[in-house]
Amino acid sequence: MLSEVLPALCLLLAPQEGTPNDVERELKRFMDVYAVVERMAADPVNPEQAIYGGAIPGMLRRLDPHSVFFDAQQFEQLKELESSTRKGFGSVVSVMPGRVIVLQALPGTPAAKSGLSAGDEIVAINGYSLAMLNLDQLIGLLEQARQQQARIDVRRPGNAIIMHFLLTPEELQSPSVDRAFMLRPGIGYVRATSFDVETGKQIHDAIERLGGSSLRGLVLDLRDNPGGILGAALETASLFLPPRTLLISARGRAVPSQEQFVPDQAAPYKFPVAVLINEKTASASEIVAGALQDHDRAVILGVPSFGKGLVESVYPLSEGTGIALTTAYYYTPSGRSIQRPLASSTINPGETSGPAGDDSQYKSDSGRPLRGGGGIQPDRVVYPEDMNRFRIVVTASGSLTQFAAQYARTHAKPAGGIEITGAILDEFQVYLSQRNIRPSIAEWSRERDWISGRLKVELATQFFGVAGGDEVEAALDPVVNAAADAIAAPRAAAN
């Protein structure tokens, strides 16, 4: 069996130019160690597990966290995933530790056809209780459930009986641009949650729906956007930059350097742009933010981005295995590395991999100083709303969403928008008390504005759908408001 496993290892350890003796010596050392282990270990050694599960992954961990070895089964799953279609049930949910609450069942989808409605709490999926699961476990279970028929156990507000639903997933259109509306007169807001094949076109179409070139400004929200397809990022940046402008460069030790430019036929928008980023903004999103920042085309607001700017290439190996290997790094037009330095070894904790971290001062097109060191540093640091103990408890309990769902069932849709009255606040306070959440008078007074804002978002979601709630939430978001102010400021100064 060893002879079937070693070819993959030998391919990975193929002699580099000028160092054949070093590699041959290390291969012999490995074989000597393996021979002793196979002969003398207390338990039998599985060569496939020892090499595929130990030696090769161990070697790759010395490089960076993103280079991965796939055994034959994993590599086949990777190829299937790349060619698969996205399926789901068509429900928009709020996910909290141990709780999943339905915000909306989209019309015509399996969720809507089954009878799921806003405010329903999913308590179990395929027999797995959600109460003890953390966020990562919940998200993993939800993703798995979307791949095949699933049994959903639901508790409906005001009804102690657990309801059972059997849902069959269907192929769904899941646009990456999920929010597009006017923030203020003339100022639009667009959010992209990822960069997929159609994202550039979706952003363009969203801008056109909001007014196109007649807009006075745009807030492009890339917070929590993990990236995706490079071409979509380049297409998005090209919406705002002149033809033949440098967008990104890629450099690696064994691959040719590459540069990407705005196409000659580009017809960019001219209005001011603000881009929102946070610690979960990564990869393709950072490429967009970095290009617009380096060329002084947008003001960047929020907190520093994640710092993932690497080129990953997938290579098939023998025995049906494969490897995803970091082969190059991305650099913004000013020369800043997007990739943050990574700890490369548990043996030598001080070592790092990737481009060396630096605090060098780079320059934008106008000569404005820009800081390197990985990730995108915002022009203006703006923090999201603080979450103290009371807010965390109220949010994690699901009380806001469930109260809003219950309220919407017994009240008519308001004609003039959502207004949070004293009566609604009093009713919510009683609702909390019934669930053993009893803030002091001082705490309630201190958090009254926050409670009013969150209730306004949840009630807007119930009465006007998720899109309606999104608009209210954006109007209350301190980062979004700072971006709108930044866009309006130059015009106000000019007047």
C-alpha positions as CSV (number, residue, x, y, z in Angstrom):
1,M,0.0,0.0,0.0
2,L,2.9,2.4,0.7
3,S,3.8,2.3,-3.0
4,E,0.4,3.6,-3.8
5,V,0.6,6.5,-1.4
6,L,4.1,7.8,-2.0
7,P,3.7,9.1,-5.5
8,A,1.7,12.1,-4.3
9,L,4.3,12.8,-1.7
10,C,7.1,12.6,-4.2
11,L,5.3,15.0,-6.5
12,L,5.0,17.5,-3.8
13,L,8.7,17.1,-2.8
14,A,10.0,17.1,-6.4
15,P,13.5,18.6,-6.4
16,Q,13.7,22.3,-6.9
17,E,16.2,23.7,-9.4
18,G,19.7,23.6,-7.9
19,T,18.8,21.6,-4.8
20,P,18.3,17.9,-5.9
21,N,20.6,16.5,-3.2
22,D,18.8,18.4,-0.4
23,V,15.4,17.0,-1.4
24,E,16.7,13.5,-2.0
25,R,18.3,13.6,1.5
26,E,15.1,14.7,3.2
27,L,13.1,12.1,1.3
28,K,15.5,9.4,2.5
29,R,15.2,10.8,6.1
30,F,11.4,10.6,5.8
31,M,11.5,7.0,4.6
32,D,13.9,6.0,7.4
33,V,11.5,7.5,10.0
34,Y,8.5,5.9,8.3
35,A,10.2,2.5,8.2
36,V,10.9,2.6,12.0
37,V,7.3,3.7,12.7
38,E,5.8,1.0,10.5
39,R,8.0,-1.7,12.0
40,M,8.0,-0.8,15.7
41,A,4.9,1.2,16.5
42,A,2.5,-0.4,19.1
43,D,-0.4,-0.1,16.7
44,P,-0.4,-1.0,13.0
45,V,0.3,2.0,10.8
46,N,-2.2,3.0,8.0
47,P,0.2,4.4,5.3
48,E,-2.6,6.4,3.6
49,Q,-3.6,8.0,6.9
50,A,0.0,8.6,8.0
51,I,0.9,10.4,4.7
52,Y,-2.3,11.9,3.4
53,G,-3.6,12.8,6.9
54,G,-0.2,13.7,8.5
55,A,2.9,14.2,6.5
56,I,1.5,16.1,3.5
57,P,-0.9,18.4,5.5
58,G,1.9,19.0,8.0
59,M,4.2,20.2,5.3
60,L,1.6,22.5,3.9
61,R,0.8,24.0,7.3
62,R,4.4,25.3,7.2
63,L,3.5,27.4,4.2
64,D,0.2,29.1,5.1
65,P,-3.3,28.2,6.4
66,H,-4.8,28.4,2.9
67,S,-2.8,25.7,1.2
68,V,-4.7,22.4,1.5
69,F,-4.2,18.8,0.4
70,F,-7.3,16.8,-0.7
71,D,-7.4,13.0,-0.6
72,A,-9.2,11.3,-3.4
73,Q,-12.6,11.6,-1.7
74,Q,-12.2,15.2,-0.7
75,F,-10.9,16.2,-4.2
76,E,-14.0,14.6,-5.8
77,Q,-16.3,16.5,-3.4
78,L,-14.5,19.7,-4.3
79,K,-15.1,19.1,-8.0
80,E,-18.8,18.3,-7.3
81,L,-19.1,21.5,-5.2
82,E,-17.7,23.7,-8.0
83,S,-20.3,22.3,-10.5
84,S,-23.3,22.1,-8.1
85,T,-26.2,24.5,-8.1
86,R,-27.4,26.4,-5.1
87,K,-30.5,25.0,-3.4
88,G,-32.6,26.1,-0.5
89,F,-36.0,26.5,1.0
90,G,-36.6,30.2,0.4
91,S,-36.7,31.4,4.0
92,V,-34.9,34.4,5.5
93,V,-33.9,33.6,9.0
94,S,-32.2,35.2,12.0
95,V,-29.5,33.0,13.4
96,M,-28.5,33.3,17.1
97,P,-26.7,30.9,19.4
98,G,-29.2,28.0,19.9
99,R,-32.0,29.8,18.0
100,V,-33.2,30.2,14.5
101,I,-36.2,32.5,13.9
102,V,-37.9,32.9,10.5
103,L,-38.1,36.5,9.3
104,Q,-39.8,35.9,6.0
105,A,-40.8,33.0,3.7
106,L,-40.3,34.2,0.2
107,P,-43.4,33.8,-2.1
108,G,-43.6,30.6,-4.2
109,T,-40.7,28.9,-2.3
110,P,-40.8,25.6,-0.4
111,A,-40.9,27.5,2.9
112,A,-43.9,29.5,1.9
113,K,-45.8,26.6,0.4
114,S,-45.3,24.5,3.5
115,G,-46.9,27.2,5.7
116,L,-43.8,28.6,7.5
117,S,-44.3,32.2,8.5
118,A,-42.5,35.2,10.1
119,G,-41.9,34.7,13.8
120,D,-41.8,30.9,13.7
121,E,-38.9,29.5,15.7
122,I,-37.1,26.5,14.2
123,V,-36.3,24.3,17.2
124,A,-34.9,21.2,15.5
125,I,-33.7,20.1,12.0
126,N,-33.7,16.4,11.1
127,G,-34.0,15.5,14.8
128,Y,-31.1,17.7,15.9
129,S,-32.1,20.1,18.6
130,L,-30.8,23.6,18.0
131,A,-30.8,24.8,21.6
132,M,-27.2,23.7,22.4
133,L,-25.5,24.6,19.1
134,N,-23.2,27.6,18.6
135,L,-23.4,29.9,15.6
136,D,-20.9,27.9,13.5
137,Q,-22.7,24.6,14.2
138,L,-26.0,26.2,13.4
139,I,-24.8,27.6,10.1
140,G,-23.3,24.2,9.2
141,L,-26.5,22.4,10.0
142,L,-28.6,24.8,8.0
143,E,-26.3,24.5,5.0
144,Q,-26.4,20.7,5.2
145,A,-30.2,20.7,5.5
146,R,-30.5,22.6,2.2
147,Q,-29.0,19.8,0.2
148,Q,-31.8,17.3,0.6
149,Q,-35.3,16.9,2.0
150,A,-35.4,18.0,5.6
151,R,-37.7,17.6,8.6
152,I,-38.2,21.0,10.4
153,D,-39.7,21.2,13.9
154,V,-41.2,24.7,14.6
155,R,-42.6,26.5,17.6
156,R,-45.1,29.2,16.6
157,P,-45.6,32.2,18.9
158,G,-48.6,31.7,21.1
159,N,-48.8,28.0,20.4
160,A,-47.1,25.5,22.7
161,I,-47.6,22.6,20.2
162,I,-44.5,21.8,18.1
163,M,-45.3,21.8,14.4
164,H,-43.6,19.6,11.9
165,F,-42.7,20.5,8.3
166,L,-41.1,18.4,5.6
167,L,-39.3,20.6,3.1
168,T,-37.8,19.7,-0.2
169,P,-35.1,22.2,-1.4
170,E,-35.3,23.7,-4.8
171,E,-32.8,25.6,-7.0
172,L,-33.1,29.3,-6.0
173,Q,-31.9,32.5,-7.5
174,S,-29.8,34.0,-4.7
175,P,-28.5,37.4,-5.8
176,S,-25.3,38.6,-4.1
177,V,-26.7,42.2,-4.2
178,D,-29.5,42.0,-1.7
179,R,-30.1,45.6,-0.7
180,A,-30.5,48.6,-3.0
181,F,-32.5,51.7,-2.0
182,M,-32.2,55.5,-1.4
183,L,-30.7,56.5,1.9
184,R,-31.3,60.2,1.4
185,P,-32.4,62.4,-1.5
186,G,-29.9,61.7,-4.3
187,I,-27.8,59.2,-2.2
188,G,-28.2,55.5,-3.0
189,Y,-27.2,52.5,-1.0
190,V,-26.2,49.1,-2.4
191,R,-24.9,46.1,-0.5
192,A,-23.1,43.1,-2.0
193,T,-22.8,40.0,0.2
194,S,-20.3,38.2,-2.0
195,F,-18.7,38.4,-5.5
196,D,-20.3,35.9,-7.8
197,V,-20.4,35.7,-11.6
198,E,-23.3,38.2,-11.8
199,T,-22.3,40.6,-9.0
200,G,-20.8,43.3,-11.2
201,K,-23.9,43.3,-13.4
202,Q,-26.2,43.3,-10.4
203,I,-24.4,46.3,-8.8
204,H,-24.7,48.1,-12.2
205,D,-28.4,47.3,-12.5
206,A,-29.0,48.3,-8.9
207,I,-27.4,51.7,-9.5
208,E,-29.4,52.2,-12.6
209,R,-32.6,51.5,-10.8
210,L,-31.7,54.1,-8.2
211,G,-31.0,56.8,-10.8
212,G,-27.8,55.9,-12.5
213,S,-25.6,58.9,-13.4
214,S,-28.1,61.3,-11.9
215,L,-27.3,60.1,-8.3
216,R,-25.5,62.6,-6.1
217,G,-23.6,59.8,-4.4
218,L,-23.5,56.1,-3.5
219,V,-22.7,54.0,-0.4
220,L,-21.4,50.6,-1.4
221,D,-21.6,48.3,1.6
222,L,-19.0,45.5,1.5
223,R,-19.1,44.6,5.2
224,D,-19.1,40.9,5.9
225,N,-18.4,40.2,2.2
226,P,-15.9,37.3,2.1
227,G,-15.1,37.9,-1.6
228,G,-15.4,35.4,-4.4
229,I,-14.7,35.7,-8.1
230,L,-11.9,38.0,-9.1
231,G,-13.5,39.0,-12.4
232,A,-16.6,40.2,-10.6
233,A,-14.5,42.4,-8.3
234,L,-12.7,43.9,-11.3
235,E,-16.0,44.5,-13.1
236,T,-17.3,46.3,-10.0
237,A,-14.2,48.5,-9.6
238,S,-14.4,49.4,-13.3
239,L,-17.9,50.9,-12.7
240,F,-16.1,53.9,-11.0
241,L,-12.7,54.2,-12.6
242,P,-11.5,55.5,-16.0
243,P,-10.4,53.2,-18.8
244,R,-6.9,51.7,-18.6
245,T,-6.6,52.4,-14.8
246,L,-4.6,49.8,-12.9
247,L,-6.9,47.7,-10.6
248,I,-4.6,45.0,-9.2
249,S,-1.4,43.2,-9.7
250,A,-0.4,39.6,-8.7
251,R,3.2,38.5,-8.0
252,G,4.5,35.1,-7.0
253,R,7.8,33.3,-7.0
254,A,7.1,30.7,-9.7
255,V,4.3,32.4,-11.7
256,P,4.5,35.4,-14.1
257,S,3.5,38.8,-12.7
258,Q,0.1,39.9,-13.9
259,E,-1.7,43.3,-13.9
260,Q,-5.4,43.9,-14.4
261,F,-6.7,47.2,-15.9
262,V,-10.1,48.8,-16.4
263,P,-11.3,47.9,-19.9
264,D,-10.9,50.4,-22.7
265,Q,-14.7,50.5,-23.3
266,A,-15.6,51.3,-19.7
267,A,-18.0,54.2,-19.0
268,P,-17.6,54.9,-15.3
269,Y,-20.0,56.7,-13.0
270,K,-18.8,60.1,-11.8
271,F,-20.7,60.6,-8.5
272,P,-19.0,60.4,-5.1
273,V,-18.7,56.9,-3.6
274,A,-18.2,55.7,0.0
275,V,-17.3,52.1,0.6
276,L,-18.0,50.3,3.9
277,I,-15.7,47.6,5.2
278,N,-15.2,45.6,8.4
279,E,-13.1,42.8,9.8
280,K,-15.0,40.3,7.7
281,T,-14.4,42.1,4.4
282,A,-12.0,39.9,2.5
283,S,-10.4,38.9,-0.8
284,A,-12.3,40.2,-3.8
285,S,-14.0,42.9,-1.6
286,E,-10.6,44.2,-0.5
287,I,-9.5,44.4,-4.2
288,V,-12.5,46.7,-4.9
289,A,-11.9,48.8,-1.8
290,G,-8.1,49.0,-2.3
291,A,-8.4,50.1,-6.0
292,L,-11.0,52.8,-5.2
293,Q,-8.9,54.0,-2.3
294,D,-5.6,54.1,-4.1
295,H,-7.1,56.1,-7.0
296,D,-8.8,58.5,-4.6
297,R,-12.1,57.5,-6.1
298,A,-13.9,56.6,-2.8
299,V,-13.7,57.3,0.9
300,I,-13.4,54.0,2.9
301,L,-15.2,53.8,6.2
302,G,-15.5,51.2,9.0
303,V,-12.8,49.2,10.6
304,P,-9.7,47.4,9.0
305,S,-10.5,44.6,6.6
306,F,-9.5,40.9,7.0
307,G,-6.4,40.9,4.9
308,K,-6.8,38.0,2.4
309,G,-5.1,38.7,-0.8
310,L,-3.7,35.5,-2.3
311,V,-3.9,33.5,-5.5
312,E,-4.9,29.9,-4.9
313,S,-4.3,27.4,-7.7
314,V,-5.7,23.9,-7.7
315,Y,-3.5,21.1,-9.0
316,P,-4.6,17.5,-9.6
317,L,-2.2,14.8,-8.4
318,S,-1.8,11.1,-8.7
319,E,-4.3,8.6,-7.1
320,G,-7.2,11.0,-7.6
321,T,-5.8,13.5,-5.1
322,G,-5.2,17.2,-5.4
323,I,-3.8,20.3,-3.8
324,A,-4.9,23.9,-3.4
325,L,-1.7,25.9,-3.2
326,T,-1.0,29.6,-2.7
327,T,1.0,30.6,-5.7
328,A,1.0,34.5,-5.7
329,Y,-0.2,37.5,-3.7
330,Y,-2.4,40.5,-4.7
331,Y,-1.2,44.1,-4.5
332,T,-3.2,47.3,-4.7
333,P,-2.3,49.8,-7.5
334,S,-0.1,51.7,-5.0
335,G,1.9,48.5,-4.3
336,R,0.3,47.6,-0.9
337,S,0.0,43.9,-0.2
338,I,-3.6,42.9,0.6
339,Q,-2.5,39.7,2.4
340,R,-1.7,40.2,6.1
341,P,1.3,38.3,7.5
342,L,0.4,34.8,8.6
343,A,2.0,32.7,11.3
344,S,3.6,29.9,9.3
345,S,4.8,27.4,11.9
346,T,3.9,26.1,15.3
347,I,7.5,25.1,15.6
348,N,8.9,28.6,15.2
349,P,6.0,30.9,16.4
350,G,7.9,34.0,15.4
351,E,8.0,33.1,11.7
352,T,5.5,34.5,9.3
353,S,4.6,33.6,5.7
354,G,3.3,35.7,2.8
355,P,4.5,39.2,2.0
356,A,6.4,40.7,4.9
357,G,4.3,43.0,7.1
358,D,5.3,46.6,6.9
359,D,4.2,50.0,8.2
360,S,5.5,51.7,5.1
361,Q,3.7,54.8,3.8
362,Y,2.3,54.3,0.3
363,K,0.7,57.0,-1.7
364,S,-2.6,57.4,-3.5
365,D,-2.8,59.1,-6.9
366,S,-3.1,62.5,-5.2
367,G,-0.2,61.8,-2.8
368,R,-2.4,61.0,0.1
369,P,-0.5,58.6,2.5
370,L,-1.8,55.1,2.8
371,R,-0.6,52.5,5.3
372,G,0.6,49.0,4.4
373,G,0.8,45.9,6.5
374,G,-2.1,43.8,5.0
375,G,-5.8,44.4,4.6
376,I,-7.4,47.8,3.8
377,Q,-7.2,50.5,6.4
378,P,-10.3,52.7,6.3
379,D,-9.9,56.5,5.7
380,R,-12.3,57.0,8.6
381,V,-12.6,54.5,11.4
382,V,-16.3,54.2,12.3
383,Y,-17.4,51.5,14.8
384,P,-20.7,49.7,14.6
385,E,-23.3,50.0,17.4
386,D,-22.0,48.8,20.8
387,M,-23.5,45.7,22.2
388,N,-23.7,45.6,26.1
389,R,-25.0,42.8,28.3
390,F,-28.6,43.9,28.1
391,R,-28.6,44.2,24.3
392,I,-26.9,40.9,23.9
393,V,-29.5,39.2,26.2
394,V,-32.5,40.8,24.4
395,T,-31.1,39.9,21.0
396,A,-30.1,36.4,21.8
397,S,-33.5,35.6,23.4
398,G,-35.2,36.3,20.1
399,S,-37.7,38.5,22.0
400,L,-37.6,41.4,19.5
401,T,-38.4,39.3,16.5
402,Q,-41.1,37.2,18.2
403,F,-42.8,40.2,19.8
404,A,-42.9,41.9,16.4
405,A,-44.4,38.8,14.8
406,Q,-47.0,38.6,17.5
407,Y,-47.8,42.3,17.3
408,A,-48.2,42.2,13.5
409,R,-50.7,39.4,13.8
410,T,-53.0,41.5,15.9
411,H,-52.6,45.0,14.3
412,A,-53.2,46.4,10.9
413,K,-50.4,47.5,8.7
414,P,-49.6,51.2,9.4
415,A,-50.3,53.5,6.5
416,G,-47.6,56.1,7.3
417,G,-44.7,53.9,8.3
418,I,-43.6,52.5,11.6
419,E,-43.7,54.7,14.7
420,I,-42.7,53.3,18.1
421,T,-45.1,54.7,20.7
422,G,-44.9,54.6,24.4
423,A,-47.7,52.0,24.4
424,I,-45.7,49.7,22.2
425,L,-42.6,50.1,24.5
426,D,-44.8,49.4,27.5
427,E,-46.2,46.3,25.8
428,F,-42.7,45.1,24.9
429,Q,-41.5,45.6,28.5
430,V,-44.3,43.4,29.8
431,Y,-43.4,40.8,27.1
432,L,-39.8,40.8,28.3
433,S,-40.9,40.5,31.9
434,Q,-42.9,37.4,31.1
435,R,-39.7,35.9,29.7
436,N,-37.7,36.7,32.9
437,I,-35.9,39.7,31.3
438,R,-36.4,42.5,33.8
439,P,-34.1,45.4,33.4
440,S,-33.9,48.1,36.1
441,I,-35.7,51.4,35.6
442,A,-32.3,53.1,35.0
443,E,-31.3,50.4,32.5
444,W,-34.6,50.6,30.6
445,S,-34.4,54.4,30.4
446,R,-30.8,54.2,29.2
447,E,-31.6,51.6,26.5
448,R,-35.0,53.1,25.4
449,D,-33.7,54.6,22.2
450,W,-31.9,51.4,21.2
451,I,-35.0,49.3,22.0
452,S,-37.2,51.7,19.9
453,G,-34.8,51.4,17.0
454,R,-34.6,47.6,17.1
455,L,-38.4,47.3,17.4
456,K,-38.8,49.7,14.5
457,V,-36.6,47.4,12.3
458,E,-38.4,44.2,13.4
459,L,-41.9,45.7,12.9
460,A,-41.0,47.1,9.5
461,T,-39.7,43.6,8.6
462,Q,-43.0,42.1,9.7
463,F,-45.3,44.6,8.0
464,F,-43.3,45.5,4.9
465,G,-41.0,42.5,4.4
466,V,-37.2,42.1,4.8
467,A,-36.5,44.9,2.3
468,G,-38.6,47.3,4.4
469,G,-36.7,46.3,7.6
470,D,-33.4,46.7,5.8
471,E,-34.1,50.3,4.9
472,V,-35.0,51.2,8.5
473,E,-31.9,49.3,9.8
474,A,-29.6,51.3,7.4
475,A,-31.1,54.6,8.5
476,L,-30.1,53.7,12.1
477,D,-26.7,52.3,11.3
478,P,-23.9,54.7,12.5
479,V,-21.5,53.5,9.8
480,V,-24.0,54.0,7.0
481,N,-24.9,57.5,8.3
482,A,-21.2,58.5,8.5
483,A,-20.8,57.4,4.9
484,A,-23.8,59.4,3.8
485,D,-22.5,62.4,5.7
486,A,-19.0,62.0,4.0
487,I,-20.6,62.0,0.6
488,A,-22.8,65.1,1.3
489,A,-20.0,67.1,3.0
490,P,-18.1,68.2,-0.1
491,R,-21.3,69.3,-1.7
492,A,-22.3,71.2,1.4
493,A,-18.9,72.8,1.6
494,A,-19.2,73.9,-2.0
495,N,-22.5,75.5,-1.4
